[in-house]
Amino acid sequence: MTYTVNCSILLTELPLLERPAAAKAAGFDAVEFWWPFETSVPADSEVTKFENAIKDAGVQLTGLNFNAGNMPGGDRGLVSWKGRCSEFKDNIDVVAGIGERLGCKAFNALYGNRQDEFAPAEQDELAVKNLAAAAEGVARIGGTVLLEPVSGAPRYPLLTADDALKVIARVKAEAGVENVKLLADFYHLAVNGDDVESVIENHAKDFGHIQIADNPGRGAPGTGTLPLGEWIARSRELGYEGYIGLEYKEPQETAFSWAIREHSAR
């Protein structure tokens, strides 16, 4: 199984730049991150330190979020956020640059929360334009933009796979881009009541990325009741060939105990 460790939610006991090496020490060769900077256009020195931390650790960066705003404060993306359009557009070149230098091809663009002062249709129109711009921006390095349904954010409008797929279809129809795909986070889909088995049967071959956590609790695989192993295996059978993102909450000392047990059982 090809796993990639999300170092923005795991290994958080360590400073961010030490987490790639910790993932490597735990036996993993790949990592992914939410946007690791406070601004859309960080200083070159900050970017260089981030890139060096990944290269020095000897791991592959497999995924990176576009700037999603203040995530701890409740923000969930800039794609549909009217008033921050230029900020998102400026972020595209930075993201693509990091991707080009580190060989990363997958970039998650969180849609953004609803704003009271704007009609949903206005935000959706902006989102289509921003997703198209992002897709065009990463296309030059063979990149793919990912769109993700999310749970636990009351004002986030994409809850099911179908919600995201409708946006993706609109972007393709209106902008003619093909490199926007669904990020299937099995935890978020399950928590939101989506039919995960049906989503896999109908769309697995077209998934842009898979992420996992167990439910309840968003903990490590095996701590809850979701049949994550079965869902992953079926996605593979139906044509998904990418990484499996580990995006769950677990203390560092026990973060990967399930993977050690899995390996030992083989």
C-alpha positions as CSV (number, residue, x, y, z in Angstrom):
1,M,0.0,0.0,0.0
2,T,1.3,3.4,-1.0
3,Y,0.6,5.8,1.9
4,T,1.5,9.4,2.2
5,V,1.5,11.1,5.6
6,N,-0.3,14.4,6.0
7,C,2.2,16.3,8.1
8,S,-0.3,19.2,8.8
9,I,-2.5,17.0,11.0
10,L,-0.1,14.2,12.1
11,L,3.2,14.6,14.0
12,T,2.1,18.0,15.2
13,E,4.1,17.6,18.4
14,L,7.1,18.5,16.3
15,P,7.9,21.8,14.5
16,L,6.5,21.7,11.0
17,L,9.8,21.5,9.3
18,E,10.9,18.4,11.4
19,R,7.8,16.4,10.4
20,P,9.0,15.1,7.0
21,A,12.1,13.5,8.6
22,A,9.9,12.0,11.3
23,A,7.6,10.5,8.7
24,K,10.6,9.0,7.0
25,A,11.9,7.6,10.3
26,A,8.5,6.0,10.8
27,G,8.9,4.1,7.5
28,F,7.1,6.4,5.0
29,D,8.5,7.7,1.8
30,A,5.8,10.3,1.0
31,V,4.2,13.3,2.7
32,E,1.5,15.9,2.0
33,F,0.7,19.2,3.6
34,W,-2.0,21.7,3.9
35,W,-0.8,25.2,3.0
36,P,2.2,25.5,5.4
37,F,2.6,29.3,5.3
38,E,0.6,32.2,6.8
39,T,0.3,34.1,3.6
40,S,-0.5,33.3,0.0
41,V,2.9,34.6,-1.1
42,P,5.5,33.8,1.5
43,A,9.0,35.1,1.5
44,D,11.4,33.1,-0.8
45,S,13.4,32.1,2.3
46,E,10.4,30.5,3.9
47,V,9.6,28.5,0.8
48,T,13.2,27.4,0.5
49,K,13.3,26.1,4.1
50,F,10.1,24.2,3.5
51,E,11.4,22.6,0.3
52,N,14.8,21.8,1.9
53,A,13.0,20.1,4.8
54,I,11.3,17.7,2.4
55,K,14.4,17.1,0.2
56,D,16.7,16.6,3.2
57,A,14.3,14.1,4.7
58,G,14.4,12.0,1.5
59,V,10.6,11.9,1.0
60,Q,8.4,12.8,-1.9
61,L,5.8,15.6,-1.6
62,T,2.7,14.1,-3.1
63,G,0.1,16.8,-2.2
64,L,-0.1,20.4,-1.3
65,N,-3.1,22.6,-0.5
66,F,-3.6,26.0,-2.0
67,N,-3.9,28.7,0.8
68,A,-7.2,28.0,2.6
69,G,-7.1,31.0,4.9
70,N,-7.0,30.7,8.7
71,M,-7.9,27.0,9.1
72,P,-7.8,27.0,12.9
73,G,-10.1,30.0,12.9
74,G,-12.6,28.2,10.7
75,D,-11.7,29.2,7.2
76,R,-12.0,26.5,4.6
77,G,-10.6,27.9,1.4
78,L,-10.4,31.0,-0.8
79,V,-11.8,29.5,-4.0
80,S,-15.3,31.0,-3.6
81,W,-14.3,33.8,-1.2
82,K,-15.3,37.1,-2.7
83,G,-12.9,39.8,-1.7
84,R,-9.8,37.5,-1.7
85,C,-9.7,36.7,-5.4
86,S,-6.4,38.3,-6.1
87,E,-4.9,36.6,-3.1
88,F,-5.9,33.2,-4.4
89,K,-4.6,34.0,-7.9
90,D,-1.3,35.1,-6.5
91,N,-1.0,31.9,-4.6
92,I,-1.3,29.8,-7.8
93,D,2.2,30.6,-9.1
94,V,3.7,29.9,-5.6
95,V,2.0,26.5,-5.4
96,A,3.0,25.6,-9.0
97,G,6.6,26.6,-8.3
98,I,6.8,24.4,-5.2
99,G,5.2,21.6,-7.2
100,E,7.7,21.9,-10.0
101,R,10.7,22.0,-7.8
102,L,9.6,19.0,-5.7
103,G,7.8,16.9,-8.3
104,C,4.4,17.3,-6.7
105,K,1.4,17.0,-9.0
106,A,-1.7,17.1,-6.7
107,F,-3.0,20.4,-5.3
108,N,-6.1,20.7,-3.1
109,A,-8.2,23.8,-3.6
110,L,-10.7,24.1,-0.6
111,Y,-13.9,25.7,-1.9
112,G,-14.5,28.1,0.9
113,N,-17.4,28.9,3.3
114,R,-20.6,30.7,2.4
115,Q,-20.6,34.5,3.0
116,D,-23.8,36.2,4.2
117,E,-23.2,39.3,2.2
118,F,-23.2,37.4,-1.2
119,A,-25.6,35.1,-2.9
120,P,-24.4,31.5,-3.3
121,A,-24.6,31.9,-7.1
122,E,-22.1,34.8,-7.0
123,Q,-19.7,32.7,-5.0
124,D,-20.1,29.7,-7.2
125,E,-19.4,31.8,-10.3
126,L,-16.2,33.1,-8.7
127,A,-15.3,29.5,-7.7
128,V,-15.5,28.3,-11.3
129,K,-13.2,31.1,-12.5
130,N,-10.7,30.5,-9.7
131,L,-10.7,26.7,-10.2
132,A,-10.1,27.2,-13.9
133,A,-7.2,29.6,-13.2
134,A,-5.7,27.1,-10.7
135,A,-6.1,24.3,-13.2
136,E,-4.4,26.3,-15.9
137,G,-1.7,27.4,-13.5
138,V,-0.6,23.8,-12.6
139,A,-1.2,22.3,-16.0
140,R,2.2,23.5,-17.1
141,I,3.8,21.0,-14.6
142,G,1.3,18.2,-15.3
143,G,-0.6,19.0,-12.1
144,T,-4.1,18.3,-11.0
145,V,-6.4,20.5,-8.9
146,L,-8.4,18.6,-6.3
147,L,-11.8,19.5,-5.0
148,E,-12.9,18.1,-1.6
149,P,-16.2,17.7,0.2
150,V,-15.6,18.6,3.9
151,S,-17.3,17.8,7.2
152,G,-17.4,19.8,10.4
153,A,-17.6,23.2,8.7
154,P,-21.3,24.4,8.8
155,R,-20.8,27.0,6.2
156,Y,-18.9,24.9,3.7
157,P,-21.3,24.0,0.8
158,L,-19.6,20.9,-0.7
159,L,-20.7,18.0,1.6
160,T,-21.0,15.0,-0.8
161,A,-19.1,13.7,-3.7
162,D,-21.9,14.7,-6.0
163,D,-21.7,18.3,-4.7
164,A,-18.0,18.4,-5.8
165,L,-18.5,16.5,-9.0
166,K,-21.2,19.0,-10.1
167,V,-18.7,21.9,-9.6
168,I,-16.0,20.0,-11.5
169,A,-18.4,19.3,-14.4
170,R,-19.2,23.0,-14.5
171,V,-15.6,24.1,-14.6
172,K,-14.9,21.6,-17.4
173,A,-17.9,22.8,-19.4
174,E,-17.3,26.5,-18.9
175,A,-13.5,26.7,-19.0
176,G,-12.5,23.6,-21.0
177,V,-10.0,22.3,-18.4
178,E,-9.7,18.6,-17.7
179,N,-7.3,18.6,-14.7
180,V,-9.8,19.1,-11.9
181,K,-10.7,15.9,-10.0
182,L,-12.4,14.7,-6.9
183,L,-10.5,14.3,-3.6
184,A,-12.3,11.4,-2.0
185,D,-11.8,11.8,1.7
186,F,-13.6,8.7,3.0
187,Y,-13.9,10.2,6.5
188,H,-15.6,13.4,5.4
189,L,-17.9,11.6,3.0
190,A,-19.0,9.1,5.7
191,V,-19.5,11.7,8.3
192,N,-21.7,13.7,5.9
193,G,-23.8,10.7,5.2
194,D,-22.7,10.1,1.7
195,D,-22.9,6.5,0.2
196,V,-19.2,5.9,0.1
197,E,-19.6,2.4,-1.5
198,S,-21.6,3.9,-4.3
199,V,-19.1,6.8,-4.8
200,I,-16.3,4.2,-5.1
201,E,-18.3,2.0,-7.5
202,N,-19.1,5.0,-9.8
203,H,-16.1,7.2,-9.6
204,A,-13.0,5.4,-8.2
205,K,-11.2,5.3,-11.5
206,D,-11.5,9.0,-11.7
207,F,-10.5,9.9,-8.1
208,G,-7.7,12.5,-8.0
209,H,-6.7,11.4,-4.5
210,I,-8.0,9.4,-1.5
211,Q,-7.6,10.4,2.1
212,I,-8.6,8.4,5.1
213,A,-9.4,8.6,8.8
214,D,-11.7,6.4,10.9
215,N,-15.0,7.4,12.5
216,P,-16.0,8.3,15.1
217,G,-13.2,10.6,16.2
218,R,-11.2,11.1,13.0
219,G,-8.6,8.8,14.5
220,A,-6.2,6.2,13.0
221,P,-7.5,3.3,11.0
222,G,-8.9,0.7,13.3
223,T,-10.0,3.1,16.0
224,G,-13.5,3.4,14.6
225,T,-16.0,1.5,12.5
226,L,-15.3,2.5,8.9
227,P,-14.3,-0.4,6.5
228,L,-11.3,1.6,5.2
229,G,-9.3,-1.4,4.1
230,E,-12.3,-2.6,2.0
231,W,-12.9,0.8,0.5
232,I,-9.3,1.2,-0.5
233,A,-9.1,-2.3,-1.9
234,R,-12.2,-1.8,-4.0
235,S,-11.0,1.6,-5.2
236,R,-7.8,-0.2,-6.4
237,E,-9.8,-2.9,-8.1
238,L,-11.7,-0.2,-10.0
239,G,-8.7,1.6,-11.2
240,Y,-7.4,4.1,-8.6
241,E,-3.6,4.0,-8.7
242,G,-2.7,7.0,-6.5
243,Y,-1.5,7.5,-3.0
244,I,-3.6,7.0,0.1
245,G,-3.4,10.1,2.3
246,L,-3.2,9.5,6.0
247,E,-5.2,12.5,7.3
248,Y,-6.2,11.6,10.9
249,K,-5.6,12.7,14.4
250,E,-3.3,10.5,16.6
251,P,-0.5,11.2,19.0
252,Q,3.0,10.7,17.5
253,E,3.9,7.7,19.7
254,T,0.9,5.7,18.4
255,A,0.3,7.4,15.1
256,F,1.4,4.5,12.9
257,S,0.9,1.5,15.2
258,W,-1.9,0.2,12.9
259,A,0.5,0.2,10.0
260,I,3.1,-1.7,11.9
261,R,0.5,-4.3,12.8
262,E,-0.6,-4.5,9.2
263,H,2.9,-5.0,8.0
264,S,3.6,-7.7,10.6
265,A,0.5,-9.6,9.6
266,R,1.7,-10.1,6.0
